[in-house]
Amino acid sequence: QVQLVESGGGLVQAGGSLRLSCAASGLSFSRYNMGWFRQAPGKEREFVAAISWSTGSTYYADSVKGRFTISRDNAKNTVYLQMNSLKPEDTAVYSCAADFTLGSTVRRTAANYDYWGQGTQVAVSS
């Protein structure tokens, strides 16, 4: 069956960096758009970043643009999220997700994603 397993979360001071990884199995990884979402306590899940399966184009939420970088390694079936200049408001559970689409459109809505990981906690102290 399909599995997405995140790792790399933890506690970091404001201004620090973390690199999240999401290892996928049980699916044709190179044919899926991959996204990162996050959910803070008491808040709705929100889009963070996504990367296209076909073009490698990347997309970001305004709140993380310029600080976070999404990338993928199809040979390793892994998607990454490099997070720099972290802020306390970045504290959340971060989940990766896979979206199968035939087209080139990269979607930002969680409901469009087919598979999800269990999430990894990121905590940023001030």
N, C-alpha and C positions, 0 to 999 in steps of 0.2 A: 504494500500500500504506500501511498504518498506520505512522506515525512519531511517536514521542514524543522530544523533544529538550530535555534539561535544560541550564540555564545558571545562573551566579551563584555557583558554588562558589569556594573560595579558602582562603587562610590568614588567620586572624584571632586576635587575642589573647583570652584568657579574659575574659568579660564583654562582648565585642563582639557585633555583629549581622551577619547576612547575609540576603539575600533570594534564594531559589531560584525559578526559573521553569521551567515545563515547557510547551513549545508542542506542541500536537497537530495532526496532519493525517491525512486519510484515514479518519476515522471521524466519526460523529455525536456530537461531543464532549458536547453538552448532555444526552445520554442515558446517559452513563457516570458511575458513581461514580469518583472519582479519589483515588488514595492516594499517599503518600510512604512509602518504606521506606529503611532504611539497613543497611549491612553494614560492620562494622569488621574489621580484619585478624584472622584466626583465630577469628572469631565468626560465628554464624548471622545470616542476614538477619532484621531485626526491623521490625515495624510502627512507624511514627512518627505518621502522621495520615491522615485520610480525610475526604472531603466528599461528601455525597449529591447525586445528580443531580436528585432530585425535590423535596427539601425544603431543600437547602442546609445541612442540619445537619452539624456537624463533630464529629470524634472524635479523641482523642489518646491516645497511650501515657502512662502515668503519669509516666514519666521526663521528658517534655517539656511536660506540661500546665502552663499558666501562663507558659510561655516562648516556645512556638512557636504560630504561627497559620497555618492553611491557609485559602486562599480561591480562588475561581475567577472567571474572566471569560469567560462563554460567547460573547460577541461576538468575543473574541480567541482562542478555543479554547486558553486558557492557564490553568494552575493554578499557584498560588504557595505558597511556604512561607517565611513570615517567621520568622526565628530570632533571638531576643534572649537576652541573658544566657548566651551560649554557654560551655560548659564543655569541658575537655579530653576528657571522656568522650563528647562529641558527635562527635568525630572519626570519620569514616566516609565511604564512598561513598554518596551519596544518589540514589535512583532514584524516578522517578514511574511510576505504573502505572494502567491503566484497567480497570475491571470493569463488564461489561454485566450488568445485572440488571433484571428487570421489577418487582421489589418495592422496598420502601423500606429493606430491610436493608442496612446498610453493613458489609462484611466486612473483617476484619483479617488474614486469612490470605493470604500471598503466592500460594499455589497457586490461589486463586480469581480472580486477576487475569489478564486476557486478553492485555494488551499492556504492554510495558515499554520504558522508555528505557535509554540506555546508561550513565547515571549521571554524577554530578558529584562531585568530591572536595571534602570540607570538612575542614579541619585547624584545630584550636584549640590554640594554644600556651598554656602556663601561665605 
